[in-house]
């Protein structure tokens, strides 16, 4: 009997990667999924922290990559690449996209990692699958860059893009007859109707909605907060806690030497509680209000007073009321500070990070 071929699929949690894997599975190929955790992933973080409201309030929270693997009935391997990814993020050979997203270098990195993982003797995969669609992304999914990804990753023609295979050069799995090229697709451009029709054909009734990709670095506001972090610390570097905190809360910098991170709802307040031993923490005691942590050094009494007045703005204190808050330094006892300086300063647009 002919040997069953094996493919490793990059699974982001979106519709395209789900359809790409399913298309190849339909041809009798054994498929397993890979999901790389860079620290900048949208999946499984803010969705788990924030409270759900409105029509989606009762919808269960989930990691879409795991959910996609469950729908496909395949094994998913989640690989931590936080430290390795730093070089890609900080020094992208091909530059950034519209914001701080190193999309082309990122794709090369992930395909290379998939090849290194999948082609190891103990895993024994024959080729790599991605959900890329010609023309869908301006940086990494063009006629010029898609061959570049295959070449620079080292995977060459063992990289199969099932959704756009018919508008791309024939690959080794097609030439060798491991997959039938006629049963692959020729999708191109940003119109997602063909993918939705294919999803319905496969019997899928639900999938993650596209919203700028699965990476926070494509988000303008997140990128601005990362730039602010670099400027404040005087170097382009980051730790995992740094980039996780950038995803949460309202970030205000009323002075160059400190920043406030204020919870926007109860889920974020609870998350910020986990950092109370690392940062100065402000907590309203006279009124209901959010938790606030301060990221900065060498703060004066006036800095704390200003931070308290700003926190009062986001509490239930009326403009003509006094406001009291508890200030706790890392490893110290809380100190209650009363201020009669409300209304506090107007929140200036330039303070928003």
C-alpha positions as CSV (number, residue, x, y, z in Angstrom):
1,X,0.0,0.0,0.0
2,X,1.1,3.5,-0.7
3,X,2.5,5.4,2.3
4,X,0.1,7.9,3.8
5,X,1.6,11.4,3.5
6,X,1.6,13.8,6.5
7,X,1.3,17.6,6.5
8,X,1.8,20.1,9.3
9,X,-0.5,23.1,9.0
10,X,0.0,26.5,10.5
11,X,-3.3,27.1,12.5
12,X,-3.9,30.7,13.5
13,X,-7.6,30.3,14.5
14,X,-8.9,32.1,11.5
15,X,-11.1,30.8,8.7
16,X,-8.3,30.6,6.0
17,X,-6.1,28.2,8.0
18,X,-9.1,26.1,8.9
19,X,-10.1,25.8,5.2
20,X,-6.5,25.1,4.1
21,X,-6.1,22.2,6.5
22,X,-9.6,20.8,5.7
23,X,-8.9,20.9,1.9
24,X,-5.8,18.8,2.3
25,X,-7.5,16.4,4.8
26,X,-10.2,15.8,2.2
27,X,-7.5,14.1,0.1
28,X,-6.6,11.6,2.7
29,X,-3.5,13.4,4.0
30,X,-2.8,13.1,7.8
31,X,-2.7,16.7,9.1
32,X,-1.6,18.1,12.4
33,X,-1.6,21.7,13.4
34,X,1.0,24.1,14.8
35,X,0.4,27.3,16.6
36,X,3.3,29.6,17.6
37,X,2.9,31.8,20.7
38,X,4.9,35.0,20.2
39,X,3.4,37.1,23.1
40,X,1.7,39.4,20.6
41,X,-1.1,36.9,19.7
42,X,-4.7,38.1,20.0
43,X,-5.9,34.5,20.8
44,X,-6.8,33.6,24.3
45,X,-5.9,36.7,26.2
46,X,-8.1,39.8,26.1
47,X,-11.1,37.5,25.3
48,X,-10.4,35.6,28.5
49,X,-9.9,38.7,30.6
50,X,-12.7,41.1,29.6
51,X,-16.4,40.7,30.5
52,X,-18.7,39.9,27.6
53,X,-21.6,42.2,27.1
54,X,-24.4,42.5,24.6
55,X,-25.5,39.7,22.3
56,X,-22.3,37.7,22.8
57,X,-22.5,37.8,26.6
58,X,-23.4,34.1,26.9
59,X,-21.0,32.9,24.2
60,X,-18.3,30.7,25.8
61,X,-14.8,32.2,25.8
62,X,-12.3,30.2,23.7
63,X,-8.9,30.1,22.1
64,X,-9.8,30.0,18.4
65,X,-6.7,28.0,17.4
66,X,-7.7,25.2,19.8
67,X,-11.3,25.5,18.7
68,X,-10.4,25.1,15.0
69,X,-8.3,22.0,15.8
70,X,-11.3,20.6,17.6
71,X,-13.6,21.3,14.6
72,X,-11.1,19.6,12.3
73,X,-10.5,16.7,14.6
74,X,-6.7,17.1,14.5
75,X,-4.0,17.4,17.1
76,X,-2.7,21.0,17.7
77,X,0.8,21.6,19.0
78,X,1.3,25.0,20.6
79,X,4.9,26.1,20.7
80,X,6.3,29.0,22.7
81,X,8.6,31.1,20.6
82,X,8.6,34.3,22.7
83,X,12.4,34.7,23.0
84,X,13.2,33.6,19.4
85,X,10.6,36.0,18.0
86,X,12.3,39.0,19.5
87,X,14.9,39.2,16.7
88,X,12.1,39.1,14.1
89,X,10.1,41.8,15.9
90,X,12.9,44.2,16.7
91,X,15.0,43.8,13.6
92,X,12.9,42.7,10.7
93,X,14.9,42.3,7.5
94,X,12.0,43.3,5.3
95,X,10.8,46.1,7.6
96,X,7.4,46.7,9.1
97,X,3.9,47.0,7.6
98,X,1.6,49.8,8.3
99,X,2.4,49.7,12.1
100,X,4.9,47.6,14.0
101,X,3.9,44.4,12.2
102,X,6.9,42.6,10.7
103,X,4.5,40.5,8.6
104,X,6.9,39.2,5.9
105,X,9.7,38.3,8.3
106,X,7.1,36.8,10.7
107,X,5.7,34.5,8.0
108,X,9.3,33.4,7.0
109,X,10.0,32.7,10.6
110,X,6.9,30.6,11.2
111,X,7.2,28.6,8.0
112,X,10.9,27.9,8.9
113,X,9.9,26.8,12.4
114,X,7.1,24.6,11.0
115,X,9.6,23.0,8.7
116,X,12.2,22.5,11.4
117,X,9.6,21.0,13.7
118,X,7.7,18.9,11.2
119,X,10.5,17.5,9.2
120,X,12.4,16.1,12.3
121,X,12.7,12.4,12.1
122,X,10.5,11.7,15.1
123,X,7.7,13.7,13.5
124,X,8.1,12.7,9.9
125,X,5.9,15.3,8.1
126,X,6.3,15.6,4.3
127,X,5.2,19.2,3.7
128,X,3.9,22.4,5.2
129,X,0.4,23.9,4.8
130,X,-0.5,27.6,5.3
131,X,-3.8,29.4,4.7
132,X,-2.3,32.2,2.7
133,X,-4.4,33.7,-0.1
134,X,-2.7,35.6,-3.0
135,X,-3.4,39.3,-2.7
136,X,-5.1,39.2,0.6
137,X,-2.4,40.9,2.6
138,X,-0.4,43.8,1.1
139,X,2.9,42.9,2.7
140,X,3.2,39.1,2.9
141,X,0.7,37.7,0.4
142,X,1.6,39.1,-3.0
143,X,2.9,37.6,-6.2
144,X,6.4,38.7,-5.3
145,X,6.5,37.9,-1.6
146,X,4.9,34.4,-1.6
147,X,7.8,32.8,-3.5
148,X,10.2,34.7,-1.2
149,X,8.7,33.2,1.9
150,X,9.1,29.7,0.5
151,X,12.7,30.4,-0.5
152,X,13.9,32.3,2.6
153,X,12.3,29.8,5.0
154,X,14.2,27.0,3.3
155,X,11.0,24.9,2.8
156,X,11.1,25.7,-0.9
157,X,8.4,23.7,-2.9
158,X,7.3,21.7,0.1
159,X,5.2,24.7,1.1
160,X,1.6,24.2,-0.1
161,X,-1.0,27.0,0.0
162,X,-4.2,25.0,-0.8
163,X,-6.5,28.1,-1.1
164,X,-4.4,29.7,-3.9
165,X,-2.5,26.7,-5.3
166,X,-4.0,27.1,-8.8
167,X,-2.7,30.6,-9.2
168,X,0.8,29.7,-7.9
169,X,3.6,27.5,-9.2
170,X,3.1,23.8,-8.8
171,X,4.7,22.4,-5.6
172,X,6.3,19.1,-4.8
173,X,3.2,17.5,-3.2
174,X,1.3,18.3,-6.4
175,X,4.0,17.0,-8.8
176,X,4.4,13.8,-6.8
177,X,0.7,13.2,-6.7
178,X,0.4,13.4,-2.9
179,X,-2.4,15.8,-3.5
180,X,-4.6,16.4,-6.6
181,X,-4.0,20.0,-7.8
182,X,-7.5,20.0,-9.4
183,X,-9.1,19.6,-6.0
184,X,-7.2,22.6,-4.6
185,X,-8.4,26.2,-5.1
186,X,-7.4,29.4,-7.0
187,X,-8.6,32.1,-4.5
188,X,-7.1,35.6,-4.8
189,X,-7.8,39.1,-3.6
190,X,-9.5,40.3,-0.5
191,X,-13.0,39.2,-1.3
192,X,-13.8,36.5,1.3
193,X,-17.0,35.2,-0.4
194,X,-15.2,32.2,-1.9
195,X,-13.9,31.1,1.5
196,X,-17.3,31.5,3.1
197,X,-18.9,29.4,0.3
198,X,-16.2,26.7,0.8
199,X,-16.8,26.8,4.6
200,X,-20.5,26.1,4.0
201,X,-19.6,23.3,1.6
202,X,-17.5,21.7,4.2
203,X,-20.4,22.0,6.7
204,X,-18.8,24.6,8.9
205,X,-21.5,26.9,10.5
206,X,-19.2,29.0,12.6
207,X,-15.7,30.6,12.3
208,X,-13.6,33.4,13.7
209,X,-14.4,36.7,12.0
210,X,-11.4,38.5,10.4
211,X,-10.4,41.7,12.3
212,X,-6.9,42.7,11.2
213,X,-5.3,39.4,11.7
214,X,-4.3,37.4,14.9
215,X,-1.5,39.7,16.0
216,X,-1.7,42.9,18.1
217,X,1.2,44.4,16.2
218,X,-1.2,45.1,13.3
219,X,-3.2,47.4,15.7
220,X,-2.3,51.1,15.5
221,X,-3.1,51.8,19.2
222,X,-1.1,48.8,20.4
223,X,1.9,49.8,18.3
224,X,1.7,53.3,19.7
225,X,1.8,52.0,23.2
226,X,4.8,49.8,22.4
227,X,6.7,52.8,20.9
228,X,5.9,54.8,24.1
229,X,7.3,51.9,26.1
230,X,10.6,52.0,24.2
231,X,10.9,55.8,24.5
232,X,10.2,55.7,28.2
233,X,12.8,52.9,28.9
234,X,15.3,54.3,26.4
235,X,15.8,51.2,24.4
236,X,14.0,49.0,21.9
237,X,13.4,45.8,24.0
238,X,10.6,44.1,25.9
239,X,9.8,41.4,28.4
240,X,6.6,39.3,28.3
241,X,5.0,41.2,31.1
242,X,5.6,44.5,29.2
243,X,3.8,43.4,26.1
244,X,1.0,41.6,28.0
245,X,0.2,44.8,30.0
246,X,0.0,46.8,26.8
247,X,-3.1,44.8,25.8
248,X,-5.0,45.7,29.0
249,X,-6.5,48.9,30.4
250,X,-6.4,52.6,29.6
251,X,-2.8,53.9,29.3
252,X,-2.2,57.5,30.3
253,X,1.2,59.3,30.5
254,X,0.7,62.6,32.3
255,X,4.5,63.1,32.7
256,X,7.5,61.6,30.9
257,X,8.7,59.6,33.9
258,X,5.5,57.7,34.8
259,X,2.4,56.1,33.2
260,X,-0.9,55.1,34.6
261,X,-2.7,51.9,33.6
262,X,-6.4,52.1,34.6
263,X,-8.7,49.1,34.3
264,X,-11.7,49.7,32.0
265,X,-14.0,47.0,33.5
266,X,-14.0,44.4,36.2
267,X,-12.1,41.7,34.2
268,X,-9.2,44.1,33.6
269,X,-9.2,45.2,37.2
270,X,-8.9,41.6,38.3
271,X,-6.0,41.1,35.8
272,X,-4.2,44.2,37.0
273,X,-4.5,42.9,40.6
274,X,-1.9,40.3,39.6
275,X,0.7,43.1,39.2
276,X,0.2,44.8,42.6
277,X,3.4,43.4,43.9
278,X,5.4,44.7,41.0
279,X,4.0,48.2,40.6
280,X,2.6,51.0,42.7
281,X,-1.1,50.5,43.0
282,X,-3.9,53.0,43.5
283,X,-7.3,51.8,44.6
284,X,-10.4,54.1,45.3
285,X,-11.7,53.8,48.8
286,X,-14.3,56.6,49.0
287,X,-16.1,55.8,45.8
288,X,-16.5,52.9,43.4
289,X,-13.9,53.0,40.7
290,X,-11.2,51.1,38.8
291,X,-7.8,49.8,39.8
292,X,-4.8,51.8,38.7
293,X,-1.1,50.8,38.6
294,X,1.7,53.2,38.0
295,X,4.7,52.3,35.8
296,X,7.5,54.7,36.7
297,X,10.3,55.6,39.1
298,X,11.2,58.5,41.4
299,X,7.7,59.7,41.8
300,X,7.0,62.7,44.0
301,X,4.1,63.4,46.4
302,X,2.6,65.7,43.7
303,X,2.9,62.9,41.1
304,X,0.9,60.6,43.4
305,X,-1.7,63.4,44.1
306,X,-2.0,64.0,40.3
307,X,-2.4,60.3,39.7
308,X,-5.1,60.1,42.4
309,X,-7.0,63.1,40.9
310,X,-6.9,61.4,37.4
311,X,-8.1,58.1,39.0
312,X,-11.0,60.2,40.5
313,X,-12.0,61.2,37.1
314,X,-12.7,57.6,36.2
315,X,-14.5,56.8,39.5
316,X,-18.0,57.6,40.6
317,X,-16.9,60.7,42.5
318,X,-18.9,63.7,41.5
319,X,-16.9,66.8,40.4
320,X,-17.6,68.6,43.7
321,X,-16.8,65.7,46.1
322,X,-13.6,64.9,47.9
323,X,-12.0,61.6,46.8
324,X,-9.9,59.2,48.8
325,X,-7.7,56.4,47.4
326,X,-5.3,53.8,48.8
327,X,-1.7,53.9,47.6
328,X,0.3,50.7,47.9
329,X,3.9,50.4,47.0
330,X,5.3,47.0,46.0
331,X,5.8,44.9,49.2
332,X,4.5,47.7,51.4
333,X,1.4,48.6,53.4
334,X,-1.4,50.6,51.9
335,X,-1.6,54.3,52.7
336,X,-4.9,56.1,52.3
337,X,-4.6,59.5,50.8
338,X,-7.4,62.1,50.8
339,X,-7.6,64.7,48.1
340,X,-10.0,67.7,48.0
341,X,-8.7,68.7,44.6
342,X,-11.6,67.4,42.6
343,X,-12.4,68.1,39.9
344,X,-9.1,66.8,38.9
345,X,-7.2,67.9,35.7
346,X,-9.0,67.5,32.4
347,X,-7.6,64.4,30.7
348,X,-5.5,65.9,28.0
349,X,-5.4,64.1,24.6
350,X,-1.6,64.0,24.7
351,X,-1.7,61.8,27.8
352,X,-3.4,58.9,26.0
353,X,-0.8,56.4,24.9
